[in-house]
Amino acid sequence: MGRTLTYPKLPFNTVNRHNDRATYDLRTIHSIINTTQVLHVSFNTGSINNDNPFPAILPMIGAMGSFEYPSADINEPMDCYLHGYVSSRVMNLARAASASASTLPSAVSTETAATATATDKGLPVCIAASKLDGLILSLTPNSHSYNYRSAILHGHASLVTDEAEKLYAMRLMTDSVVTGRWAATRVPPDGAEMASTAVLRVRVVGGSGKIRDGGVSDERKDSADESVTGRVWTGVVPVWETFGEPVRDGDGRVGEVPGYLAEFVEGRNAENRAYAEGAVYASEQKD
Amino acid sequence: MGRTLTYPKLPFNTVNRHNDRATYDLRTIHSIINTTQVLHVSFNTGSINNDNPFPAILPMIGAMGSFEYPSADINEPMDCYLHGYVSSRVMNLARAASASASTLPSAVSTETAATATATDKGLPVCIAASKLDGLILSLTPNSHSYNYRSAILHGHASLVTDEAEKLYAMRLMTDSVVTGRWAATRVPPDGAEMASTAVLRVRVVGGSGKIRDGGVSDERKDSADESVTGRVWTGVVPVWETFGEPVRDGDGRVGEVPGYLAEFVEGRNAENRAYAEGAVYASEQKD
């Protein structure tokens, strides 16, 4: 209770620009990850195709968790589990990375690390979660901005092979989409389903977050110019993710929208909207 | 009119998984980029810090455009201009990449390319735009999915140094945030503002998109099992980005929300909602 754990500032995760907006707080970073429905995961494919200098990005579903300490608080060190629209490419790369861990002597895998691909710890990945909270419309385009919350994690991704851990992660990720959904469906997955599902565990080595809230800010040269202030509308347009009325479809014969789902939709909508609308006034309260 | 231009299928942009959902159509890919308020841009920092195997991801603002052919249709080849929450790191990397183009013999820059960083064409980047359109809740977690639209571009990023092109790109990006905003503000930027603003032009070498729409689909083993269909609610929760009521703030003294802004907010909300709700039935109409 009361502890505030932070990620260390390392060369690859230190926020340089607007560093007054930076945070390294585990609770903040993990919460942004856990309430973002689509994560963006970047990795290099260089070892498979050496003439490809482009990192890849995949939109994926993921959630923070700890199989070793399932009761870990969101404020504590955790892994990031990933699943979803996974091309075979990232799975093959992670598999190769895991294989190299058990077969290659460490000198070789260190050399591999220098080429920015598989290391003995897994595939190096970068995970991003971003939430747009508002458009900041000021007197001049140069002072325009967004209210937003963004989180970045760096870590090593490996395929989860332990059945119990895989099941833990599958439940975690399903419930990250809709709280309580797992237990309300046909579970557990059967053998074929377990075999066809790939789950990545990312051992996090660093993280950072960045938050901008508050209202419009302009430079004095414009604020003091009545020919400008008299004709330009300034303000904030709050932005949030809305979950619509659930539409019954498919083979389920339950007519009424179940309680956990109605609560999730209403709760998340209220929370998202309140945050975006409240963010407009956040800096005024702080300063 | 009527032409359908597509990106070539190259090793780094070919969709492997669920490739029935893939698209290489320029119009579709460019439209997803242009209506996504936050893009995710990935690049490697390896040349600056060789012990860093992690690609970086930055959330950025961007838009498709063609300075050479400003009247180009969205269906035609275009560059992607980027601006926004740009750490000095990506700008330094792009600057170094541009510098190497003029000073290094091509054999050297080819070698550099193999380390997945700067090439003589600019900094290799991957740009992702993803829109979540709905949660697909089926009988069993393994059949759960999202309705979504995602686009990926690969290309080489260089700093824009030409003043006229920079101004073109600044207007393009401001209007991509709110249509018509540029002309309604104090413009053009003065000399200091131009100098402090960095704009990246990404020469696109490849792109791909992926779209999932439609309703719930389950496997026969569950659909035929009344003990499952009788107790699991199945359906779709549409999801879309909502723009709230504009909140007046800052030094502008215009009281009423201007027409272009009211139209943007109402138009975008109606469009986003209609797409998400319509996507539920999309496959049924198609099949």
Interface residues (C-beta under 8 A of the other chain):
Chain A: P11 F12 V15 N16 R17 H18 Q37 V38 H40 S42 F43 N44 T45 G46 N49 N50 D51 N52 P53 F54 P55 A56 I57 P59 I61 G84 Y85 V86 S87 S88 R89 A113 A114 T115 A116 T117 T119 P124 V125 C126 I127 A128 S130 L132 L135 L137 S138 L139 T140 P141 N142 H144 Y146 Y148 S150 I152 H154 M170 R171 T174 V177 V178 R181 W182 A184 T185 R186 V187 P189 E193 S196 T197 K210 G215 V216 S217 D218 D222 S223 D225 V228 T229 G230 R231 V232 W233 T234 G235 V236 V237 P238 V239 W240 E241 T242 F243 G244 E245 P246 V247 R248 D249 G250 D251 G252 R253 V254 E256 V257 P258 L261 V265 R273 A276 E277 V280
Chain B: P11 F12 V15 N16 R17 H18 Q37 V38 H40 S42 F43 N44 T45 G46 N49 N50 D51 N52 P53 F54 P55 A56 I57 P59 I61 G84 Y85 V86 S87 S88 R89 A113 A114 T115 A116 T117 T119 P124 V125 C126 I127 A128 S130 L132 L135 L137 S138 L139 T140 P141 N142 H144 Y146 Y148 S150 I152 H154 M170 R171 T174 V177 V178 R181 W182 A184 T185 R186 V187 P189 E193 S196 T197 K210 G215 V216 S217 D218 D222 S223 D225 V228 T229 G230 R231 V232 W233 T234 G235 V236 V237 P238 V239 W240 E241 T242 F243 G244 E245 P246 V247 R248 D249 G250 D251 G252 R253 V254 E256 V257 P258 L261 V265 R273 A276 E277 V280
